Amino acid sequence: MKKLATAYIQLSHAERFGFIFLSILLLLLLCCRATLHLWIKPDTDPEKEARLARAWEALSAARTAHSPSKISPPAILFSFDPNILDSAGFRQLGLPEKTTRLLLNWRRKGKVFYKKEDLKTLYTLTDSAYHRLEPYIRITHQRNNSDDKQLAANGQKNTVFELNTADSAALVGIWGIGPTLARKITERRKALGGFLQHEQLLEIYPFNDTVMAVLRQRLKINPAKIKRVNINKAAIETLSAHPYIGKQTAADIIRLREEQGNYKNITELKRLPLINEENYRKIAPYLTVD
């Protein structure tokens, strides 16, 4: 204290005045802070608060009402044969309801799983789910000649559809094709202008050999149904939309047409840098100069 008093006495008049002013200002601020609740009161509305409380209670009740009443039990893994396990067993393994229905529907249509990998043909079964189940798959059914004969007989007695005109309902009726694949097939057919061979179906989904054998029996292809694009008249948007052409090749087709005039034949496309022999064989059947 003595040192503080000595220091204060040694201050100039102006410094003493500044010290006193700052001290008074600090005291005023502390007083304002301590008495803030006395002269500033929140604007409260009891009725408004009651309405908000009732609204919150109603929202909480609605969330409770729409929340799942029970939690799905955890999956239990055990050895199983996909050819004989029932729906309850598949649910116990943790398979989604949609995948279980598809699998059982395929079995009713005569599908037989001969090896573990055949389970991958279930297009609703994810890779992670398959790898989780794969160590537990135990298939007891062995393929023999009678199975192949029965498969061929089923394919022969069933209705044959034209792939380039069949609607989704007809496609779904074919073993190995569900609603999702039927939609993808019709969408791809529209984008291409039609299918030229059954192998183009593998561009949509990697069907195994068994399913492809059925598709070849049940689906015929009429090349006359192909819709071709006139490269002398088509806009770049039309050409770009074709799965086998794309934006860059479409731009090159338009550029060459503008430079040389109309194409006289399709083989002139081989002059384009992005069209090699393989690409040409794919796109040529879908194009015309007439």
N, C-alpha and C positions, 0 to 999 in steps of 0.2 A: 504493500500500500504506500509506503514511504517513497519507493521508487516511482510509483505512478503519480503521486502528488508532486514530486520533484519534476517529473517530465511534463506534467500539466502546467506548472509555474513557468517552465522554460519556453512554453509555446507562445507564439506571437498573438496579438489581439485577433487577427483574422482567423488563425488556426483554432483558437479557443471558440470563436463563434461557430465555425464549421463543425467542431466536435459536439457542441451543445445542440446544434440544429439536427445533426444526424441522430443523436441520442433521443431527442424528442420525437422525430419521425419514426424511429424504430418502436418506441413505446406506443405510438398511435396505431401502428400496424398490428402490434400484438393485441392491443385492446379490441381492434376491429375483428380480428380473427376469433377472439374469445367470445365476443357478443354477436357474432354473425347470425346465430340461430334465433336471436331475439328480434331483429329488425328485417330479416329476410325469411319469409315462410313459403313453403311449396304450395303451388296452386292445386289443391286436391279437390276432387269431385266424388263424394261417396257413391252417388248413383252410377257414375261412369265406372268406378272401380268394381262395383257389384256386377255390372253387365260384363265386364272383362272376365271376372271370376267365373260367372256362369258359362260364358263362351269357352273358356279353357276347360271347364269340367265336361262340357258337351263334346269337345274335340278329343279329350282323353278317353271318354266312353266310346266314341266312334272308333278310335284306333284299337281299343281293346276288343271291340266286337268284330273287327275285320282281321285281326291278327290270327295266325294259325292256332287252332285249338290244341294241336299236339305236334310235337317235333318228330320228324321221321327217325326211326331207330337207326343206329349206325349199321353199316354193311357188315355182314359176316361172311368171310370167304371160306369156301369148302370145295372139295372135289366134286365136279358135276359133269354130266354128259348133256350137251346142248340139244341132243336129239330126243331126250326123254324128260328133262327137268320141266316141272310145271311152272305156272305164272308166279305162285307164291315163292317158289325157290329162287326165281330170277329176281324178284323184289328183295328177297333176303340178301342176295349178292350185291344189291345196290344198283341194279340196272334201272334206267328211267322207264316210266310206264310206256312211253311211245316206242322205245326200243323193244320192250317185252312184247307188246302187241304185234309189232312187225315180225319179230322172230317166230311167234306162234302162228301167225298168219301164213308165213312162208312154209312152216312145217305142215300145216293143213293142206297146202297146195302141192305137197310132195317133196319139199326141200329136205335134203339129207346133208348133214355136216360130216365129211369124211376125214378131215384133218383140222387142226386148230386154226390154221390160217383162213379156213372157210368162214369163220365167224366175222372176219373183216368185211365181208360183203354186206353186212348190216351197216348201211350208210349213216344211220343215226348213232352208231357206236363210235365214240371218239377213240383216238389212238391211245390216250392215257388210260381209258377204261379197259381197252383190250389188253394192254400190257399188265394191268392190275389183275385181270382174270386169267391170263394165259397160263401161268404155272398151275392152275387148278383145273384146267380143261382135261377131261378124260373121255376120249371117244372110243366106244366099244364097237360101233358099227363099221364093218369092213366093206369096201366097195367091191362089187363083183360084176360079171357080165350081165346078170339079170337086172341089175340096177340101170345099166346103160340101155338095155332093151326097153325097160319100162319107161325110162325118160324119153327115148325116141318115140315110143308108142303114144305117150301123153302129148308130145309135141305134134304128132301127126293127126291125132283126133281133135285137137283144139283148133279154134278158128285162126286162120292166117289173115293178118292185116297188112296193108300197104304202108310202109314206114313214112312215106312223104305225105300221106293224107290222113292217117289215123289220128283221132283226137285223144285227149288225155285220158278219158274214161276207158277207151279201148286199150291203151298202153298199160294202165293200172291193172287190167285183168290178166296181164302176162306175168308169169312167175319170175321174180327177180326185179320187178319194177314197182315201186311205190309211188304215191302222189308227188313227192318231191322230185324224184327222178323223171317222172312223166312230164312234169312242168319244165324241167331243164332240157329234156329232149325236144319238146315242141319249141322252146325258145331258141335252142341251137339250130333247129331246122329252119326257123324263120330267118335267123341271121345269115345262115349259109345260102339259103335258097333251095334247100333240100339235101338229102343224103345220097351219096353215090355208092357207098359200100358200108357194110355192117361195122367195119373196123373204126369208122368215124365215131361210133358210139363210145369207144374207149377214150375219146377226147373229153367226154363228159364225166365218165366214172370208170375206174379200173375194174370192170366186170371180170370175174374169173372164167376159166374155160367152160365150166358147167353152165353158167348163166349164158355165156355167149352162144353155146350150142343151142340152147332153147330159143334165144333171140333170132338166130339164123333160121330156125324152123318156123317161128311164129310171125316173123316180119319179112315180107318180100320188099324188094326195092325196084321201082320203075323209074329209070333215068329220064324218061320223058316228062316226069313231074318236076324236074329241076327248073327253077326260075333263074334265068341268066340276066346279067347286067350288060347293057350296051355301053362299051367303053368310049364310043364316039359321042354319046349324049349324056352320060351320067355325070352328075355333079360330084365334086370332091367329097361331100358329106356322105353320099351314097356309097362311093368306093371305099371310103375310110371305115364305114360301118361293117364291111365284110370281114369275118374273122381271119381269112387268109391273106388279106391285103394290108390293112392298117393305114395310118396317116401318111407316113413317109412314102410308101410305094404308091399310094393314091396320088400324092402330089407329083411324083415322077411321071405317072401315067398322064396326068393332065398337062404337065409341062411338055412332054414329047408330042402330045396331040396338038398343042398350040404351036409348036415349032415346025412340025412336018405336015400338019393337016390331019384329016381323019385317018384312022388305022384302016388298012386294007385287009389285014388278017391278024389273028391273035398272036401268031408267032413273032410279030414285031416287038412284042413285050420283052422278048429275050434280050433286047438291046439295053434294057434298063439295068443299072448296076446292082440293084437289090433283088433281082429275079434270077435265081440260078435254075438249074434243070429241075431240082426237086420242087422248088416253089412254083415253077411254071406248071408242072404236072398237077399240082394241087388246085391252082386257081383257074387254069385254062377252061375246064369244063363249065365253069360258072360265068364265063364271059362270052360276049358276042360282039360283032361289029355291025350287025344288021339292025 
